[in-house]
């Protein structure tokens, strides 16, 4: 799930990322945050998502091994 969200966020931001790579301006950053809020939030929460889903997988594996 986190990988799918990461790919979709980058697809949504691909044009703005190209513009930001050419020249970073305050206007471009503000536009990106305003128009693509969900994609920016998904990118910022990626470490938390990876930790959450990895922790769930380890818990399931340890329960299966104990039986």
N, CA and C atoms as an extended XYZ file, in Angstrom:
201
Properties=species:S:1:pos:R:3:atomname:S:1:resname:S:1:resid:I:1 pbc="F F F"
N         0.810       -1.201        0.000 N   UNK     1
C         0.000        0.000        0.000 CA  UNK     1
C         0.857        1.270        0.000 C   UNK     1
N         1.896        1.369        0.847 N   UNK     2
C         2.699        2.602        0.822 CA  UNK     2
C         3.383        2.824       -0.524 C   UNK     2
N         3.799        1.764       -1.178 N   UNK     3
C         4.456        1.898       -2.476 CA  UNK     3
C         3.479        2.438       -3.524 C   UNK     3
N         2.258        1.955       -3.512 N   UNK     4
C         1.243        2.451       -4.442 CA  UNK     4
C         0.961        3.940       -4.201 C   UNK     4
N         0.833        4.325       -2.942 N   UNK     5
C         0.606        5.731       -2.618 CA  UNK     5
C         1.780        6.603       -3.047 C   UNK     5
N         2.993        6.103       -2.878 N   UNK     6
C         4.188        6.846       -3.280 CA  UNK     6
C         4.209        7.063       -4.794 C   UNK     6
N         3.913        6.029       -5.551 N   UNK     7
C         3.900        6.132       -7.013 CA  UNK     7
C         2.824        7.110       -7.473 C   UNK     7
N         1.629        7.009       -6.899 N   UNK     8
C         0.542        7.908       -7.288 CA  UNK     8
C         0.846        9.360       -6.923 C   UNK     8
N         1.486        9.586       -5.792 N   UNK     9
C         1.848       10.954       -5.398 CA  UNK     9
C         2.861       11.544       -6.368 C   UNK     9
N         3.868       10.747       -6.754 N   UNK    10
C         4.855       11.249       -7.708 CA  UNK    10
C         4.239       11.488       -9.085 C   UNK    10
N         3.301       10.645       -9.494 N   UNK    11
C         2.623       10.874      -10.774 CA  UNK    11
C         1.818       12.169      -10.746 C   UNK    11
N         1.203       12.444       -9.612 N   UNK    12
C         0.422       13.673       -9.482 CA  UNK    12
C         1.323       14.917       -9.484 C   UNK    12
N         2.521       14.786       -8.952 N   UNK    13
C         3.423       15.931       -8.814 CA  UNK    13
C         4.488       16.025       -9.904 C   UNK    13
N         4.454       15.190      -10.916 N   UNK    14
C         5.559       15.130      -11.870 CA  UNK    14
C         5.824       16.456      -12.586 C   UNK    14
N         4.801       17.181      -12.993 N   UNK    15
C         5.009       18.459      -13.678 CA  UNK    15
C         5.597       19.493      -12.732 C   UNK    15
N         5.039       19.563      -11.518 N   UNK    16
C         5.542       20.532      -10.556 CA  UNK    16
C         6.971       20.205      -10.138 C   UNK    16
N         7.302       18.927      -10.036 N   UNK    17
C         8.678       18.547       -9.683 CA  UNK    17
C         9.662       18.959      -10.773 C   UNK    17
N         9.256       18.846      -12.024 N   UNK    18
C        10.126       19.310      -13.114 CA  UNK    18
C        10.355       20.811      -13.023 C   UNK    18
N         9.297       21.556      -12.760 N   UNK    19
C         9.436       23.008      -12.618 CA  UNK    19
C        10.310       23.371      -11.419 C   UNK    19
N        10.139       22.659      -10.322 N   UNK    20
C        10.954       22.939       -9.145 CA  UNK    20
C        12.417       22.573       -9.365 C   UNK    20
N        12.674       21.521      -10.140 N   UNK    21
C        14.065       21.155      -10.432 CA  UNK    21
C        14.737       22.191      -11.325 C   UNK    21
N        13.971       22.801      -12.215 N   UNK    22
C        14.534       23.846      -13.070 CA  UNK    22
C        14.893       25.083      -12.257 C   UNK    22
N        13.967       25.514      -11.443 N   UNK    23
C        14.208       26.706      -10.637 CA  UNK    23
C        13.254       26.686       -9.446 C   UNK    23
N        13.818       26.629       -8.264 N   UNK    24
C        12.997       26.613       -7.055 CA  UNK    24
C        12.640       28.047       -6.693 C   UNK    24
N        11.354       28.304       -6.639 N   UNK    25
C        10.882       29.623       -6.221 CA  UNK    25
C         9.819       29.447       -5.147 C   UNK    25
N         9.630       30.480       -4.376 N   UNK    26
C         8.622       30.434       -3.327 CA  UNK    26
C         7.224       30.275       -3.926 C   UNK    26
N         6.987       30.910       -5.038 N   UNK    27
C         5.689       30.818       -5.704 CA  UNK    27
C         5.411       29.385       -6.163 C   UNK    27
N         6.412       28.730       -6.728 N   UNK    28
C         6.242       27.347       -7.180 CA  UNK    28
C         5.986       26.412       -6.003 C   UNK    28
N         6.694       26.615       -4.898 N   UNK    29
C         6.463       25.783       -3.716 CA  UNK    29
C         5.064       25.984       -3.147 C   UNK    29
N         4.645       27.234       -3.043 N   UNK    30
C         3.305       27.507       -2.526 CA  UNK    30
C         2.222       26.931       -3.435 C   UNK    30
N         2.414       27.048       -4.740 N   UNK    31
C         1.447       26.484       -5.682 CA  UNK    31
C         1.368       24.963       -5.529 C   UNK    31
N         2.517       24.335       -5.400 N   UNK    32
C         2.543       22.879       -5.254 CA  UNK    32
C         1.812       22.446       -3.992 C   UNK    32
N         2.071       23.118       -2.877 N   UNK    33
C         1.398       22.760       -1.628 CA  UNK    33
C        -0.103       23.020       -1.690 C   UNK    33
N        -0.488       24.106       -2.335 N   UNK    34
C        -1.913       24.445       -2.400 CA  UNK    34
C        -2.698       23.553       -3.342 C   UNK    34
N        -2.154       23.271       -4.501 N   UNK    35
C        -2.896       22.526       -5.511 CA  UNK    35
C        -2.777       21.007       -5.369 C   UNK    35
N        -1.765       20.534       -4.676 N   UNK    36
C        -1.528       19.089       -4.542 CA  UNK    36
C        -1.294       18.728       -3.076 C   UNK    36
N        -2.175       19.188       -2.228 N   UNK    37
C        -2.011       18.991       -0.790 CA  UNK    37
C        -1.956       17.510       -0.422 C   UNK    37
N        -2.837       16.719       -0.975 N   UNK    38
C        -2.873       15.293       -0.637 CA  UNK    38
C        -1.580       14.595       -1.039 C   UNK    38
N        -1.073       14.879       -2.221 N   UNK    39
C         0.170       14.247       -2.667 CA  UNK    39
C         1.344       14.654       -1.782 C   UNK    39
N         1.393       15.910       -1.376 N   UNK    40
C         2.477       16.375       -0.508 CA  UNK    40
C         2.379       15.711        0.863 C   UNK    40
N         1.184       15.591        1.394 N   UNK    41
C         1.001       14.936        2.695 CA  UNK    41
C         1.375       13.466        2.616 C   UNK    41
N         1.011       12.802        1.545 N   UNK    42
C         1.375       11.389        1.369 CA  UNK    42
C         2.895       11.236        1.336 C   UNK    42
N         3.585       12.131        0.639 N   UNK    43
C         5.048       12.069        0.597 CA  UNK    43
C         5.658       12.315        1.972 C   UNK    43
N         5.102       13.233        2.735 N   UNK    44
C         5.644       13.519        4.064 CA  UNK    44
C         5.373       12.378        5.048 C   UNK    44
N         4.298       11.633        4.848 N   UNK    45
C         3.944       10.547        5.764 CA  UNK    45
C         4.501        9.187        5.346 C   UNK    45
N         5.282        9.118        4.300 N   UNK    46
C         5.819        7.839        3.838 CA  UNK    46
C         6.601        7.089        4.912 C   UNK    46
N         7.509        7.714        5.668 N   UNK    47
C         8.223        6.937        6.703 CA  UNK    47
C         7.279        6.312        7.727 C   UNK    47
N         6.253        7.048        8.124 N   UNK    48
C         5.291        6.518        9.084 CA  UNK    48
C         4.507        5.349        8.482 C   UNK    48
N         4.120        5.461        7.208 N   UNK    49
C         3.390        4.371        6.554 CA  UNK    49
C         4.239        3.117        6.450 C   UNK    49
N         5.506        3.263        6.056 N   UNK    50
C         6.388        2.101        5.951 CA  UNK    50
C         6.563        1.434        7.305 C   UNK    50
N         6.732        2.246        8.358 N   UNK    51
C         6.896        1.681        9.701 CA  UNK    51
C         5.637        0.942       10.128 C   UNK    51
N         4.479        1.535        9.878 N   UNK    52
C         3.208        0.921       10.271 CA  UNK    52
C         2.981       -0.415        9.561 C   UNK    52
N         3.175       -0.469        8.265 N   UNK    53
C         2.922       -1.697        7.522 CA  UNK    53
C         3.990       -2.745        7.773 C   UNK    53
N         5.230       -2.331        7.996 N   UNK    54
C         6.291       -3.303        8.301 CA  UNK    54
C         6.056       -3.915        9.674 C   UNK    54
N         5.638       -3.125       10.655 N   UNK    55
C         5.382       -3.624       11.999 CA  UNK    55
C         4.243       -4.634       11.977 C   UNK    55
N         3.209       -4.390       11.188 N   UNK    56
C         2.089       -5.319       11.091 CA  UNK    56
C         2.488       -6.649       10.491 C   UNK    56
N         3.395       -6.629        9.501 N   UNK    57
C         3.846       -7.855        8.865 CA  UNK    57
C         4.674       -8.696        9.832 C   UNK    57
N         5.546       -8.076       10.614 N   UNK    58
C         6.386       -8.798       11.565 CA  UNK    58
C         5.524       -9.437       12.635 C   UNK    58
N         4.498       -8.762       13.091 N   UNK    59
C         3.600       -9.304       14.112 CA  UNK    59
C         2.877      -10.531       13.586 C   UNK    59
N         2.399      -10.496       12.357 N   UNK    60
C         1.699      -11.629       11.756 CA  UNK    60
C         2.648      -12.811       11.605 C   UNK    60
N         3.868      -12.577       11.168 N   UNK    61
C         4.829      -13.650       10.988 CA  UNK    61
C         5.161      -14.307       12.314 C   UNK    61
N         5.355      -13.514       13.364 N   UNK    62
C         5.706      -14.091       14.646 CA  UNK    62
C         4.558      -14.911       15.222 C   UNK    62
N         3.315      -14.543       14.977 N   UNK    63
C         2.175      -15.335       15.455 CA  UNK    63
C         2.094      -16.658       14.694 C   UNK    63
N         2.376      -16.647       13.401 N   UNK    64
C         2.339      -17.862       12.614 CA  UNK    64
C         3.436      -18.829       13.028 C   UNK    64
N         4.598      -18.344       13.390 N   UNK    65
C         5.709      -19.210       13.751 CA  UNK    65
C         5.516      -19.844       15.113 C   UNK    65
N         4.747      -19.201       15.993 N   UNK    66
C         4.543      -19.740       17.332 CA  UNK    66
C         3.576      -20.918       17.355 C   UNK    66
N         2.781      -21.104       16.297 N   UNK    67
C         1.810      -22.205       16.283 CA  UNK    67
C         2.375      -23.434       15.638 C   UNK    67
